[in-house]
Amino acid sequence: MADDIYVSWVFAEQVAASNAVRVSWGPPERDTPALAHLVYIKPSTQSSWSGGELQSLTVPMPAMEHTFAVPGPGTYDVRVRIRYGAGTSVYLGRDTAVAVEPPPPPPPPVAPVWGDETVQQPYEAQSWTAEYGGVLLGGPSPVLLEEVSGLLDAPEVRSSDKELLQRDGLVPGVDYLGDRAITLEMTVLDPDRNLSDVLAAFVPGGSERPFRFAFPGVAGSDGVVNCRVRKRDIKIDHMHVAGAAKVVVEMAATDPRLYANREEMARVEPPRAREGTRLFPARFPLRLRKDGAQVYAARTSLTNRGNTETWPRFKLVGPLLSPAIENKGTGQRLAFDLRLPAGEVLEVDTLRREVLHSGANVFGSVTPGSEWFSFAPGPNSVELEAKQGYEGMFAEARWRSAWL
């Protein structure tokens, strides 16, 4: 060829902290019947390219990158040429250089020093850790969590079966679940320093508090259950004197479900009004407002990742007239006979059967025929409705996946 053509640029870099070099290059500076690229790499200490390259290869078009393995740290020269014909029909090459650095030495091992750790550390859901009352159990904490029982046990059953009069057997009733009993067995290191915080966290009685845990395979590996301490047992023996106090705590949860530690939230939109009053061609599902306008229902899919039902909470934001929330999978519908002005909030707790309007109890607004509904395992379709399609209204659903 009369005129030599080069690739537009060549760049070489070390791959992380390894003995490898990644070479990339740009297209030819101008149009050429290029067939492939010839790529070479050699130690910079080798002055000649002739026979001195470590590796050379042909990279077919249009690829413009290749990674070489090199024997070790050092400086290497890289050359990329363009092949435009068979045999040795090549243009001159464009060169660059790259330095391969040795990998950094591994950090020296650091032995844990329990005396520098406290029981009051942030809970970060590390595997095989738990937290209650601000005390971290397991992981870097000086509280060693040795055994947890009751989380995967079936809770007690409250049976409503009735005895048959003068006959064998029972009349089957509805079974309901009772509370859940949880037992923790722990060892507190350096009790002179840490035991007082553990005793303060596990005081019997009081209100229920969240027991958060990250145990593989339990409640999605990051769960929570609300419970309170019923019994605490601490032995003062030779192990206690030696700096390892044995603590056993029994707790009870009035709600036996295990919940996901993270609460999920989704916005439930109202139906969208269609311009005009024309009804056909119709799209389903549809609703008709009192003024005859067609509206489209806006369904929201909410997923319960657990294996048992969970009870959601809703926050409805006005303006709303006679709002209703419907579970499209079961047909259960929860409706309210009230007018909610713009900006005001209606809070609905389906588990506790609470309906609050700006903090005031308005349970009487629940219309006859309404049904309190839960979310079954898997996806659940929910729809917000109202008698008037005001702009700006919406509902917010909050729930936690649940397990038994």
Secondary structure per residue as TSV (DSSP state, phi and psi in degrees):
chain	resnum	aa	ss	phi	psi
A	1	M	-	360.0	142.9
A	2	A	-	-71.7	-40.0
A	3	D	S	-115.9	134.6
A	4	D	-	-82.7	144.0
A	5	I	-	-123.0	133.2
A	6	Y	-	-108.4	159.4
A	7	V	B	-67.4	150.6
A	8	S	S	-67.0	-31.4
A	9	W	-	-162.1	159.2
A	10	V	E	-135.5	135.5
A	11	F	E	-136.9	136.8
A	12	A	E	-133.1	141.6
A	13	E	E	-148.7	153.1
A	14	Q	E	-74.5	139.8
A	15	V	-	-85.8	107.8
A	16	A	T	49.7	-133.2
A	17	A	T	-108.8	39.4
A	18	S	S	-110.4	172.0
A	19	N	S	-89.8	62.2
A	20	A	E	-144.1	146.7
A	21	V	E	-125.2	126.5
A	22	R	E	-98.8	124.6
A	23	V	E	-112.6	131.3
A	24	S	E	-134.3	156.2
A	25	W	E	-151.8	162.1
A	26	G	-	-94.9	175.9
A	27	P	-	-70.6	170.2
A	28	P	B	-58.5	151.9
A	29	E	S	-63.4	-29.6
A	30	R	S	-148.2	169.7
A	31	D	-	-57.1	136.6
A	32	T	-	-156.5	149.1
A	33	P	-	-77.1	59.3
A	34	A	-	-71.6	139.6
A	35	L	-	-102.3	-36.8
A	36	A	E	-164.0	175.7
A	37	H	E	-115.3	140.5
A	38	L	E	-104.1	124.4
A	39	V	E	-120.0	131.5
A	40	Y	E	-127.9	152.2
A	41	I	E	-144.1	138.3
A	42	K	E	-149.8	158.6
A	43	P	E	-64.1	142.3
A	44	S	T	-65.0	-22.0
A	45	T	T	-70.0	-17.3
A	46	Q	-	-87.6	113.8
A	47	S	-	-73.2	-34.0
A	48	S	-	-103.7	142.6
A	49	W	-	-79.4	-21.2
A	50	S	T	-70.7	105.2
A	51	G	T	75.4	1.1
A	52	G	T	-101.4	-4.9
A	53	E	-	-72.7	145.4
A	54	L	S	-69.6	-46.4
A	55	Q	E	-142.7	148.7
A	56	S	E	-147.4	146.2
A	57	L	E	-157.0	163.9
A	58	T	E	-104.3	124.0
A	59	V	E	-107.9	112.4
A	60	P	E	-63.3	151.2
A	61	M	T	-66.7	148.5
A	62	P	T	-98.4	13.7
A	63	A	-	-58.3	141.1
A	64	M	-	-137.9	41.3
A	65	E	E	-160.3	145.8
A	66	H	E	-158.1	148.3
A	67	T	E	-113.9	127.2
A	68	F	E	-104.0	144.9
A	69	A	E	-93.6	130.3
A	70	V	-	-114.9	158.1
A	71	P	S	-69.9	-21.6
A	72	G	S	171.9	-173.5
A	73	P	S	-59.4	154.4
A	74	G	E	147.8	-176.0
A	75	T	E	-107.6	135.2
A	76	Y	E	-128.6	143.7
A	77	D	E	-97.1	143.1
A	78	V	E	-127.2	138.1
A	79	R	E	-133.8	137.1
A	80	V	E	-125.4	126.8
A	81	R	E	-122.6	163.4
A	82	I	E	-108.3	128.3
A	83	R	E	-99.7	127.3
A	84	Y	-	-116.5	-0.7
A	85	G	S	-156.5	-178.5
A	86	A	S	-73.1	161.8
A	87	G	T	67.5	-124.5
A	88	T	T	-103.9	23.8
A	89	S	-	-78.5	92.9
A	90	V	B	-137.2	155.2
A	91	Y	-	-87.3	171.1
A	92	L	-	-66.9	157.8
A	93	G	-	-99.3	158.5
A	94	R	E	-105.4	133.0
A	95	D	E	-110.1	158.6
A	96	T	E	-154.9	175.4
A	97	A	E	-135.4	156.5
A	98	V	E	-144.5	141.8
A	99	A	E	-103.6	129.3
A	100	V	E	-103.6	113.2
A	101	E	-	-89.1	149.5
A	102	P	-	-68.7	149.7
A	103	P	-	-65.1	147.3
A	104	P	-	-66.8	149.4
A	105	P	-	-67.4	148.0
A	106	P	-	-64.9	148.2
A	107	P	-	-66.3	147.5
A	108	P	-	-65.6	142.3
A	109	P	-	-63.3	141.6
A	110	V	-	-116.1	116.4
A	111	A	-	-75.3	136.9
A	112	P	-	-65.8	139.3
A	113	V	-	-115.5	102.8
A	114	W	G	-63.3	-30.2
A	115	G	G	-65.4	-19.6
A	116	D	G	-90.4	-5.1
A	117	E	-	-101.2	152.4
A	118	T	-	-121.4	164.6
A	119	V	S	-77.8	-20.4
A	120	Q	-	-94.1	84.4
A	121	Q	-	-125.8	155.1
A	122	P	-	-65.4	140.5
A	123	Y	-	-86.5	122.5
A	124	E	-	-120.5	16.8
A	125	A	-	59.5	34.5
A	126	Q	-	-69.6	147.8
A	127	S	T	-57.3	136.0
A	128	W	T	67.0	34.8
A	129	T	E	-125.7	162.6
A	130	A	E	-149.7	171.7
A	131	E	E	-151.9	138.6
A	132	Y	E	-151.1	129.3
A	133	G	T	61.1	29.5
A	134	G	T	82.6	4.3
A	135	V	E	-104.8	124.8
A	136	L	E	-83.7	132.3
A	137	L	E	-113.9	124.6
A	138	G	S	84.2	-178.2
A	139	G	T	64.7	-133.4
A	140	P	T	-78.6	-2.7
A	141	S	S	-74.3	148.7
A	142	P	S	-74.2	3.2
A	143	V	E	-96.5	110.1
A	144	L	E	-87.4	119.7
A	145	L	E	-88.3	104.7
A	146	E	E	-89.1	-39.0
A	147	E	E	-155.0	139.4
A	148	V	E	-127.1	123.1
A	149	S	E	-123.1	147.5
A	150	G	S	107.2	-18.4
A	151	L	S	-69.2	-37.5
A	152	L	S	-101.8	-0.5
A	153	D	S	-74.0	151.7
A	154	A	-	-75.3	132.8
A	155	P	-	-69.0	164.9
A	156	E	-	-62.6	151.1
A	157	V	E	-108.0	131.8
A	158	R	E	-96.0	107.0
A	159	S	-	-91.2	143.2
A	160	S	-	-114.8	25.1
A	161	D	-	-64.7	147.4
A	162	K	E	-116.6	146.1
A	163	E	E	-74.4	141.9
A	164	L	-	-82.3	134.0
A	165	L	T	-75.5	122.2
A	166	Q	T	57.1	29.9
A	167	R	S	-145.0	161.1
A	168	D	S	-78.4	150.7
A	169	G	S	95.1	-171.8
A	170	L	E	-133.1	158.6
A	171	V	E	-89.4	117.6
A	172	P	-	-65.4	133.2
A	173	G	-	-114.2	-165.0
A	174	V	-	-94.1	130.7
A	175	D	-	-90.1	135.9
A	176	Y	E	-123.9	152.6
A	177	L	E	-84.6	143.3
A	178	G	-	-90.7	-152.8
A	179	D	-	-83.3	174.3
A	180	R	E	-116.6	131.3
A	181	A	E	-100.5	131.3
A	182	I	E	-127.2	133.6
A	183	T	E	-122.0	130.6
A	184	L	E	-114.1	131.2
A	185	E	E	-114.7	120.7
A	186	M	E	-133.4	158.4
A	187	T	E	-123.8	123.2
A	188	V	E	-99.5	115.1
A	189	L	E	-79.4	147.5
A	190	D	S	51.8	62.8
A	191	P	H	-60.6	-28.6
A	192	D	H	-57.1	-31.5
A	193	R	H	-98.4	-35.4
A	194	N	H	-110.4	-18.6
A	195	L	H	-65.6	-35.8
A	196	S	H	-61.7	-38.0
A	197	D	H	-67.9	-37.1
A	198	V	H	-66.4	-42.7
A	199	L	H	-63.1	-38.8
A	200	A	H	-66.5	-34.2
A	201	A	H	-74.3	-36.4
A	202	F	T	-106.6	55.1
A	203	V	-	-84.6	127.8
A	204	P	S	-62.5	151.4
A	205	G	S	84.4	-166.2
A	206	G	S	81.2	-171.1
A	207	S	S	-84.1	160.5
A	208	E	-	-69.2	142.5
A	209	R	E	-130.8	156.2
A	210	P	E	-71.4	130.4
A	211	F	E	-103.8	107.2
A	212	R	E	-99.2	141.9
A	213	F	E	-148.8	152.6
A	214	A	E	-130.7	78.4
A	215	F	-	-110.2	126.6
A	216	P	T	-54.8	130.2
A	217	G	T	82.7	0.6
A	218	V	S	-113.7	118.3
A	219	A	G	52.3	47.8
A	220	G	G	69.4	18.2
A	221	S	G	67.8	8.8
A	222	D	S	-156.1	85.2
A	223	G	E	-121.0	176.9
A	224	V	E	-152.0	146.3
A	225	V	E	-142.0	136.4
A	226	N	E	-87.6	125.8
A	227	C	E	-153.7	172.3
A	228	R	E	-138.9	157.3
A	229	V	E	-78.5	132.9
A	230	R	E	-110.3	-26.7
A	231	K	E	-155.1	145.2
A	232	R	E	-139.3	131.8
A	233	D	E	-128.4	124.2
A	234	I	E	-132.3	124.0
A	235	K	E	-95.2	134.0
A	236	I	-	-102.2	99.8
A	237	D	S	-134.7	-165.1
A	238	H	H	-65.7	-30.3
A	239	M	H	-68.7	-37.2
A	240	H	H	-61.4	-45.8
A	241	V	H	-64.1	-32.5
A	242	A	H	-78.2	-7.3
A	243	G	T	107.8	21.8
A	244	A	E	-142.7	98.5
A	245	A	E	-90.1	129.1
A	246	K	E	-87.0	126.5
A	247	V	E	-128.6	129.8
A	248	V	E	-122.1	127.6
A	249	V	E	-124.9	133.7
A	250	E	E	-110.2	128.8
A	251	M	E	-125.6	155.6
A	252	A	E	-128.2	136.7
A	253	A	E	-116.8	117.8
A	254	T	S	-66.6	-30.9
A	255	D	S	-98.1	112.7
A	256	P	-	-76.1	-6.3
A	257	R	-	-73.8	146.5
A	258	L	E	-97.9	128.7
A	259	Y	E	-111.6	157.0
A	260	A	E	-65.3	138.7
A	261	N	S	-64.9	-29.5
A	262	R	S	-96.0	123.7
A	263	E	-	-81.6	133.9
A	264	E	E	-97.8	153.4
A	265	M	E	-140.5	142.1
A	266	A	E	-143.9	146.4
A	267	R	E	-91.4	127.4
A	268	V	E	-105.0	115.5
A	269	E	-	-86.9	155.0
A	270	P	-	-80.7	171.2
A	271	P	-	-60.3	152.5
A	272	R	E	-103.9	127.4
A	273	A	E	-74.6	142.0
A	274	R	-	-96.9	141.4
A	275	E	S	-64.5	140.9
A	276	G	S	77.4	-170.7
A	277	T	S	-122.7	12.6
A	278	R	-	-66.6	134.7
A	279	L	-	-100.7	-21.9
A	280	F	-	-129.2	142.6
A	281	P	S	-70.9	139.1
A	282	A	-	-93.4	153.2
A	283	R	-	-120.1	140.4
A	284	F	S	-114.8	148.4
A	285	P	S	-75.9	147.5
A	286	L	E	-129.3	158.8
A	287	R	E	-131.4	156.9
A	288	L	E	-116.8	127.0
A	289	R	-	-78.8	169.3
A	290	K	T	-62.7	-28.5
A	291	D	T	-83.3	3.6
A	292	G	-	90.3	-2.9
A	293	A	-	-72.2	142.3
A	294	Q	E	-83.9	138.6
A	295	V	E	-128.3	152.2
A	296	Y	E	-105.1	130.6
A	297	A	-	-72.3	136.1
A	298	A	-	-105.8	100.4
A	299	R	E	-89.6	146.6
A	300	T	E	-122.9	131.7
A	301	S	E	-94.4	123.9
A	302	L	E	-120.6	131.7
A	303	T	E	-110.1	127.0
A	304	N	E	-98.1	110.1
A	305	R	-	-82.5	0.1
A	306	G	S	-87.8	-162.2
A	307	N	S	-119.3	9.9
A	308	T	B	-145.6	167.1
A	309	E	-	-65.8	151.9
A	310	T	B	-133.3	147.9
A	311	W	-	-102.5	119.8
A	312	P	-	-85.1	168.6
A	313	R	E	-119.8	142.8
A	314	F	E	-124.4	145.3
A	315	K	E	-126.2	112.6
A	316	L	E	-98.3	130.7
A	317	V	E	-113.8	125.4
A	318	G	S	-73.7	170.3
A	319	P	S	-81.6	137.0
A	320	L	E	-143.1	141.0
A	321	L	E	-122.2	118.2
A	322	S	S	50.1	60.5
A	323	P	-	-72.4	160.1
A	324	A	E	-150.0	146.4
A	325	I	E	-121.4	129.6
A	326	E	E	-123.5	134.8
A	327	N	E	-87.4	105.1
A	328	K	T	-69.7	-20.8
A	329	G	T	-74.0	-32.4
A	330	T	T	-110.3	-14.7
A	331	G	-	81.3	0.6
A	332	Q	-	-73.9	139.6
A	333	R	E	-135.1	133.9
A	334	L	E	-118.6	110.8
A	335	A	E	-119.5	155.2
A	336	F	B	-133.8	130.9
A	337	D	-	-95.4	83.5
A	338	L	-	-161.6	164.7
A	339	R	E	-110.7	127.5
A	340	L	E	-109.3	109.0
A	341	P	-	-63.4	167.3
A	342	A	T	-61.7	132.9
A	343	G	T	86.5	-15.4
A	344	E	-	-84.8	158.5
A	345	V	E	-124.0	138.3
A	346	L	E	-113.4	118.9
A	347	E	E	-105.0	129.8
A	348	V	E	-125.8	122.5
A	349	D	E	-112.6	106.7
A	350	T	T	-72.6	-24.0
A	351	L	T	-75.6	-46.9
A	352	R	T	-88.8	-3.3
A	353	R	T	57.1	48.1
A	354	E	E	-110.7	138.1
A	355	V	E	-131.7	114.2
A	356	L	E	-122.0	131.2
A	357	H	E	-112.7	107.4
A	358	S	T	52.9	39.1
A	359	G	T	90.5	-13.5
A	360	A	E	-92.8	143.7
A	361	N	E	-74.5	119.2
A	362	V	-	-125.4	41.5
A	363	F	G	-58.2	-29.7
A	364	G	G	-65.6	-11.4
A	365	S	G	-79.4	-10.3
A	366	V	B	-66.8	124.7
A	367	T	-	-78.2	152.2
A	368	P	T	-58.8	141.7
A	369	G	T	90.6	-8.8
A	370	S	-	-68.8	148.9
A	371	E	-	-127.5	131.0
A	372	W	-	-75.7	129.6
A	373	F	-	-125.9	155.6
A	374	S	-	-113.3	175.1
A	375	F	B	-100.1	122.1
A	376	A	-	-75.6	161.9
A	377	P	S	-56.9	137.0
A	378	G	E	99.5	-166.5
A	379	P	E	-73.7	144.8
A	380	N	E	-131.6	132.5
A	381	S	E	-100.6	124.6
A	382	V	E	-124.0	143.0
A	383	E	E	-133.1	136.9
A	384	L	E	-100.6	133.1
A	385	E	E	-130.4	159.0
A	386	A	-	-157.4	157.4
A	387	K	S	-72.3	-24.1
A	388	Q	S	-127.5	135.2
A	389	G	-	-87.6	67.9
A	390	Y	-	-70.0	148.9
A	391	E	T	-74.9	143.1
A	392	G	T	91.4	-6.1
A	393	M	-	-84.9	148.3
A	394	F	E	-165.3	170.6
A	395	A	E	-128.1	151.0
A	396	E	E	-119.7	124.5
A	397	A	E	-103.6	135.4
A	398	R	E	-129.0	136.8
A	399	W	E	-158.6	162.9
A	400	R	-	-125.1	134.3
A	401	S	-	-59.7	145.1
A	402	A	E	-129.9	147.3
A	403	W	E	-132.8	154.5
A	404	L	-	-128.1	360.0
